[in-house]
């Protein structure tokens, strides 16, 4: 158990942490990707919703 904890501490000493500049850049990249996929999902949702509604409205006369 103590050997395991010791190896964890040694690995943490080898860890390099990003600089403030790199952290800020990565943060804004995450925001950009999130905004892109948000817009993509909204457009996809709108197209599928209106496509299904359009299809159903045009198929109903054929079913009567």
URCOR-V687321 format. One record per pair of residues at least 12 apart in sequence whose C-alpha atoms are under 10 Angstrom apart, sorted by the first residue. I is the first residue (numbers start at 1). J is the second residue. D is the distance in whole Angstrom. If there is no record, write none. Layout:
BEGIN
I|J|D, I|J|D
END
This chain:
BEGIN
none
END
